[in-house]
Amino acid sequence: MMSHTQLRQLIAEAFILFALGAILVIGGFFLSSDNASKRIQNEYHTRFGSVLDSFSYEKVKSKALKDYPEIKGVYIGYSSTGIPEGYVVDLTVQSPGGQNLSMLVSLEYESTRIKGLSINKNTEDDNAYVINDDDMKLIKEKLIGKQIPIAFVVEDKPADEETNDVVTVPGLKDGVYYAQRLFDDRNRYIDYVEMEIENGIIKKVKWDAFSTDKTNQDRSEASLRGAYVISGLDWATQSYNVCHALLSCQDPDRLAMKSDGTTDIVSGVTCDIRPFVELAKECIEYSRASYEKDAYMKGLDVILMHLYQKTAAELEYVNEDGHVVFSFEKTPEIYTKYNDSQSAIGYYSVMEIEASIKGIKTPNSTNNNNPDNSQDTGNNGNKKTNSDYDSTEDGLNPGGSSDNQIFTDSMDNLPMSEMATFIQPVSGKYDQTRTVVKACNTCYKFLKEYLNWKV
């Protein structure tokens, strides 16, 4: 018969054996799991290192992926201290000819600028789209460092920088002229430019932006207080530098804006000056037509009355500075220029929209509603513009600068108000550039849904 002492000893030994077994099992599990994790990370490093060289990677799990069958996986790269460094998107998109391009796109974590691009050459797809190394190098030079989403633009000839002669824009009439964007940006700001002409010369110019959230400060004030931050100098200083440069050169085209919206000839300016250049050109056209600021504000009232049967004041859209704080982003058809192929190619000005609503012709435009013209018109009466557009090129308009020469709504079904960068396709390599841009814009559309961006 077993004594109590022997029984306790037996139970203790059994417990020790059980504990040792559990430790071995758990240790084996963690060892196996750690080995599996190392194998996965090694695989990720091999696959993603060429576009985003991070310490570790983690696969993103999101319901939003079900809406993007072309995306095979999205990953976040982390530094050795656990700080997220960027995204890697593994996806396959179709070329204009219907072939499949399998590639990796990496994006900066905060700014979502393009960090790296790589084509998967190991695919066994019989319908694979091939881009050779030389062509891909040229495409990378166009895209690396650019903010998504991306559209195409035909770049104007560079300004003559060899002469210091004072250049004046012909046809300017004295007065104060004003233009604002008809949609807000992703930070809910609406850019505007106010220009004063005296003796046919631009004497004063102001570029700023007000927020559609009336409780927020204007962009310049917000930047000085640290609430709006960009790379380089604060935005208010950069705005001043651009305006001063225009007063010196007198012509927005001489600011040498590049296709991505930046300029290298204005000291201290790293921001996107496209809104300023476009609005300054609009003010110049208004000056030539004697369409002064007061007339512009009345024009905005005409548009709002046409859409909502109330003026800006009645709708309480006027802030204390007298700006009409309203974005027409939900009615893009009111300001979008289309060509005969129903592709968007630019913006109508407020003067043109007002004239179209009233059924009259502007002094310098034939794009407005004409009862005697049999050409189709849009819902708001704006006639689709004529151009040398080639519908096979997905919106590329090689015509005059009056149409802004921009791919917009036809670029991967993204509205022009969201486009962050405008580039030229690589010369002679349109399809290749277009397909890679499509991959980048697909990444944007997923991240917009995944991160719930307000754009």
C-alpha positions in Angstrom: 0.0 0.0 0.0 1.3 3.5 -1.1 2.0 5.9 1.7 1.0 9.6 1.6 4.6 10.6 1.2 5.0 8.3 -1.8 1.8 9.6 -3.3 2.8 13.2 -3.0 6.2 12.3 -4.5 4.5 10.6 -7.4 2.2 13.5 -8.0 5.1 16.0 -7.9 7.1 13.9 -10.4 4.1 13.7 -12.7 3.6 17.4 -12.5 7.2 18.1 -13.3 7.1 15.7 -16.3 3.9 17.4 -17.5 5.5 20.9 -17.1 8.6 19.8 -18.9 6.5 18.3 -21.7 4.5 21.5 -22.0 7.6 23.6 -22.1 9.0 21.4 -24.8 5.8 21.6 -26.8 5.4 25.4 -26.4 9.1 26.0 -27.0 8.9 23.9 -30.1 5.9 25.8 -31.3 7.5 29.2 -30.8 10.7 27.9 -32.4 8.8 26.6 -35.4 6.8 29.8 -35.6 9.9 31.9 -35.3 11.5 29.9 -38.1 8.4 30.3 -40.2 8.4 34.1 -39.6 12.0 34.3 -40.6 11.3 32.4 -43.8 8.4 34.7 -44.6 10.5 37.8 -43.9 13.4 36.5 -46.0 10.9 35.9 -48.8 9.6 39.5 -48.4 13.1 40.9 -48.5 13.9 39.0 -51.7 10.7 40.2 -53.3 10.4 43.8 -52.1 14.0 44.8 -51.4 14.5 46.4 -54.8 11.6 48.8 -54.3 11.5 49.3 -50.5 14.4 48.1 -48.4 12.9 47.8 -45.0 13.8 45.8 -41.9 10.5 43.9 -41.8 7.2 43.8 -43.7 3.7 43.2 -42.7 0.8 42.2 -45.0 -2.2 44.5 -44.9 -5.5 42.9 -44.3 -8.4 45.0 -45.5 -11.9 44.5 -46.8 -11.2 47.2 -49.4 -9.0 44.7 -51.3 -12.0 42.8 -52.5 -12.9 45.8 -54.8 -9.4 45.6 -56.4 -8.9 42.2 -57.9 -5.8 43.4 -59.8 -4.0 43.9 -56.4 -2.5 40.6 -55.2 -1.2 42.0 -51.9 -0.3 45.2 -50.0 2.5 45.3 -47.5 3.8 47.9 -45.0 7.6 48.1 -44.5 9.0 48.9 -41.1 12.4 50.1 -39.8 14.4 48.3 -37.2 12.7 50.5 -34.5 9.2 49.6 -35.8 8.5 52.9 -37.6 6.5 52.4 -40.9 8.5 53.5 -43.9 6.2 52.8 -46.8 3.8 50.6 -48.7 4.5 47.9 -51.3 1.7 47.0 -53.6 1.9 43.8 -55.7 -0.5 44.1 -58.6 -1.2 43.2 -62.2 -2.8 45.7 -64.6 -3.7 45.5 -68.2 -1.9 47.5 -71.0 -3.9 49.4 -73.6 -3.6 46.3 -75.8 -5.1 44.0 -73.1 -1.9 42.3 -71.9 -1.0 41.8 -68.3 1.8 43.8 -66.5 2.8 42.3 -63.2 4.7 44.8 -61.0 5.6 46.2 -57.6 4.9 49.8 -56.7 6.3 51.2 -53.4 5.1 54.5 -51.9 6.3 56.7 -49.0 4.3 56.1 -45.9 3.3 59.6 -45.1 3.3 61.4 -48.5 2.6 58.4 -50.8 5.1 59.6 -53.3 6.5 56.9 -55.5 9.6 55.3 -54.0 10.2 52.4 -56.3 8.9 50.5 -59.4 9.8 47.0 -60.4 8.4 44.6 -63.1 7.9 41.0 -62.2 9.9 39.2 -65.0 9.4 35.7 -63.5 5.7 35.6 -64.4 4.6 32.5 -66.5 1.7 34.5 -68.0 1.5 33.8 -71.7 -0.2 37.2 -72.1 2.4 39.2 -70.2 3.2 42.7 -71.2 6.9 43.3 -71.7 8.7 46.6 -71.0 12.5 46.4 -71.6 15.0 47.7 -69.1 15.9 50.8 -71.0 12.3 51.9 -71.4 11.5 51.2 -67.7 14.5 53.3 -66.7 13.0 56.3 -68.6 9.6 55.7 -67.1 11.1 55.6 -63.6 12.9 58.9 -64.2 9.4 60.4 -64.9 7.7 58.8 -61.9 10.0 58.2 -59.0 9.4 60.9 -56.3 6.1 62.0 -57.8 2.9 62.3 -55.8 0.0 60.0 -56.8 -2.4 60.1 -58.6 -0.9 61.0 -61.9 -2.2 62.4 -65.2 -0.6 63.3 -68.5 0.1 66.8 -69.8 1.7 68.1 -73.0 4.4 70.5 -71.7 4.7 73.9 -73.3 8.0 75.0 -74.9 10.3 76.3 -72.2 10.5 80.0 -71.7 13.5 81.9 -73.1 15.7 82.3 -70.1 18.6 83.9 -72.0 17.1 87.4 -72.2 16.5 89.8 -69.3 14.2 92.1 -71.4 11.0 93.2 -69.7 8.2 91.2 -71.2 4.6 92.4 -71.0 1.5 90.4 -71.8 -0.4 92.1 -74.7 -4.0 93.3 -74.4 -4.2 93.8 -70.6 -6.7 96.3 -69.4 -6.4 98.2 -66.1 -8.4 97.0 -63.1 -8.5 94.3 -60.3 -9.1 90.8 -61.5 -9.8 87.6 -59.6 -10.1 83.8 -60.1 -10.5 80.9 -57.7 -10.5 77.2 -58.2 -14.0 75.8 -58.4 -13.1 72.7 -56.3 -11.2 72.2 -53.1 -8.0 70.2 -52.7 -7.5 67.2 -50.4 -6.8 69.6 -47.5 -10.1 71.4 -48.1 -8.5 74.5 -49.4 -9.7 76.5 -52.5 -6.8 78.4 -54.2 -7.4 82.0 -55.5 -5.3 84.6 -57.2 -6.1 88.4 -57.2 -4.2 90.5 -59.7 -4.1 94.3 -60.2 -3.3 95.7 -63.7 -2.0 99.3 -64.1 -1.0 100.8 -67.4 -1.1 97.3 -69.0 1.4 95.9 -66.5 0.8 93.5 -63.6 1.5 95.7 -60.5 0.2 93.5 -57.7 -0.6 89.8 -57.3 -1.7 87.7 -54.4 -1.9 83.9 -54.1 -3.6 82.3 -51.2 -6.3 79.7 -50.3 -9.3 79.7 -48.0 -10.7 76.6 -46.3 -14.2 75.3 -47.0 -14.2 74.7 -43.2 -14.9 78.3 -42.3 -13.4 77.8 -38.8 -9.9 77.2 -40.4 -7.4 79.8 -41.2 -6.4 80.8 -44.7 -3.5 78.6 -46.0 -0.9 81.4 -45.6 -1.8 82.1 -42.0 -2.0 78.4 -41.2 1.5 77.9 -42.6 2.9 80.7 -40.5 1.4 79.2 -37.4 2.6 75.7 -38.2 -0.8 74.2 -38.9 0.0 73.7 -42.6 3.4 72.3 -43.3 5.2 71.6 -46.6 8.8 70.8 -47.5 11.2 73.7 -47.6 10.2 77.2 -46.6 6.7 77.8 -45.2 3.9 78.0 -47.8 3.3 81.7 -47.2 6.9 82.6 -48.0 6.9 80.3 -51.1 3.6 82.0 -52.3 5.2 85.4 -51.9 8.3 84.3 -53.8 6.2 83.1 -56.7 4.1 86.2 -56.8 7.2 88.4 -56.8 8.7 86.3 -59.6 5.5 86.9 -61.7 5.8 90.7 -61.1 9.3 90.5 -62.5 8.6 88.3 -65.5 5.0 89.5 -66.1 4.0 86.2 -67.9 3.0 83.0 -66.0 4.5 80.9 -68.8 7.9 82.4 -68.0 7.9 80.8 -64.5 9.0 77.6 -66.3 6.5 75.4 -64.5 7.5 71.7 -65.1 5.0 69.0 -65.8 4.9 68.0 -62.1 3.9 71.5 -61.1 7.2 72.6 -59.7 9.7 75.2 -60.9 13.5 75.4 -60.7 13.9 79.1 -61.5 12.1 80.6 -58.5 14.4 80.6 -55.5 13.0 78.9 -52.4 10.0 77.5 -54.1 9.4 73.7 -53.8 5.6 73.7 -53.7 3.2 72.8 -56.6 2.6 76.1 -58.4 0.1 74.7 -60.9 -2.9 76.3 -59.2 -1.2 79.7 -59.2 -0.1 79.5 -62.9 -3.6 78.4 -64.0 -5.4 81.0 -62.0 -2.9 83.8 -63.0 -3.6 82.9 -66.7 -7.3 83.1 -66.0 -6.9 86.5 -64.5 -5.0 87.6 -67.6 -7.9 86.4 -69.8 -10.3 88.3 -67.6 -8.2 91.5 -67.9 -8.3 91.2 -71.7 -12.1 90.9 -71.5 -12.5 93.6 -68.9 -14.2 91.0 -66.6 -13.2 92.6 -63.3 -13.5 91.1 -59.8 -17.0 92.4 -59.1 -18.2 90.8 -62.4 -16.5 87.5 -61.4 -18.3 87.4 -58.0 -21.6 88.1 -59.8 -20.7 85.3 -62.2 -20.4 82.9 -59.2 -23.8 84.0 -58.1 -25.2 83.2 -61.6 -23.8 79.7 -61.4 -25.1 79.1 -57.9 -28.5 80.5 -58.9 -28.5 78.2 -61.9 -27.7 75.1 -59.7 -29.4 75.9 -56.4 -31.8 78.9 -57.1 -30.0 81.0 -54.4 -27.0 83.4 -54.4 -23.8 82.8 -52.4 -25.0 85.2 -49.7 -28.4 83.5 -49.4 -26.6 80.1 -49.2 -24.3 81.6 -46.5 -21.2 80.7 -48.5 -19.5 84.2 -48.2 -16.8 84.5 -45.6 -15.8 87.7 -43.7 -13.2 88.4 -46.5 -15.8 88.3 -49.2 -14.8 85.0 -50.7 -17.4 82.5 -51.9 -16.5 79.5 -49.8 -18.0 76.8 -52.0 -16.6 73.8 -53.8 -18.3 72.6 -57.0 -16.6 69.2 -56.7 -20.0 67.4 -56.7 -21.0 69.1 -60.0 -17.8 68.8 -62.1 -19.9 68.9 -65.3 -20.5 72.6 -64.7 -16.8 73.5 -65.2 -15.3 70.6 -67.2 -14.4 71.0 -70.8 -15.1 68.0 -73.0 -14.1 67.2 -76.6 -16.1 65.4 -79.2 -15.2 62.0 -77.7 -16.7 63.0 -74.4 -13.3 63.1 -72.6 -12.5 65.9 -70.2 -9.7 68.1 -71.4 -9.7 71.2 -69.1 -11.8 73.8 -67.3 -14.3 76.4 -68.2 -13.7 79.8 -66.6 -16.4 81.5 -64.6 -16.8 84.0 -67.4 -17.5 81.2 -69.9 -19.9 79.3 -67.6 -21.8 82.5 -66.9 -22.1 83.2 -70.6 -23.2 79.7 -71.3 -25.9 79.9 -68.7 -27.1 83.2 -70.1 -26.9 81.9 -73.7 -24.4 84.6 -74.8 -20.9 84.4 -76.3 -17.8 85.6 -74.4 -15.5 88.1 -76.1 -12.6 85.6 -76.6 -14.3 82.2 -76.7 -16.5 80.3 -79.2 -16.9 77.3 -76.8 -20.3 78.4 -75.4 -23.8 77.5 -76.1 -25.0 78.5 -79.6 -28.6 77.7 -80.6 -27.6 77.6 -84.3 -24.9 75.1 -83.8 -25.9 71.4 -84.1 -23.0 70.1 -82.0 -24.0 68.3 -78.9 -23.9 70.1 -75.6 -23.6 69.0 -72.0 -26.2 69.1 -69.3 -25.3 72.7 -68.4 -25.4 73.9 -72.0 -21.6 74.0 -72.4 -20.6 72.9 -75.9 -17.9 70.2 -76.1 -14.7 71.7 -77.4 -13.1 70.8 -80.7 -9.5 69.6 -80.6 -7.1 67.3 -82.3 -7.8 64.7 -79.6 -7.0 61.1 -80.4 -9.5 58.9 -78.6 -7.1 56.0 -78.7 -4.7 57.9 -76.4 -7.0 57.9 -73.4 -7.6 61.6 -73.2 -4.3 63.0 -74.5 -4.9 66.4 -76.0 -2.0 67.7 -78.1 -3.9 70.9 -79.0 -3.6 74.5 -77.7 -2.9 75.6 -74.2 -6.4 77.0 -73.9 -7.6 73.5 -73.2 -4.9 73.0 -70.5 -3.7 70.0 -72.5 -4.5 67.7 -69.6 -5.8 64.1 -69.3 -8.4 64.2 -66.6 -11.6 62.2 -66.0 -10.5 59.6 -68.6 -7.4 58.9 -66.6 -8.3 55.7 -64.7 -11.8 57.2 -63.8 -10.2 59.8 -61.5 -11.6 63.4 -61.5 -9.2 66.2 -62.4 -9.6 67.8 -58.9 -7.7 64.8 -57.4 -4.8 64.7 -59.8 -1.6 65.5 -57.9 1.1 65.3 -60.6 1.1 65.9 -64.3 3.8 64.3 -66.5 4.6 63.8 -70.1 4.6 60.2 -71.3 8.1 59.0 -72.4 8.6 60.0 -76.0 7.6 57.1 -78.3 6.6 54.9 -75.3 3.1 56.0 -74.6 1.6 52.6 -74.0 4.4 51.6 -71.6 4.2 54.8 -69.6 0.4 54.6 -69.6 0.4 51.1 -68.2 2.8 51.9 -65.4 0.8 55.1 -64.5 -2.3 53.0 -64.4 -0.7 50.7 -61.8 0.3 53.8 -59.7 -3.2 55.2 -59.9 -4.7 51.9 -58.9 -2.6 52.0 -55.8 -4.0 55.5 -55.1 -7.6 54.4 -55.4 -7.0 51.5 -53.0 -5.2 53.7 -50.4 -7.9 56.3 -50.7 -10.5 53.7 -49.6 -8.2 52.0 -47.1 -7.1 55.2 -45.4 -10.5 56.9 -45.9 -8.9 60.0 -47.5 -10.8 63.1 -48.0 -9.8 64.4 -51.4 
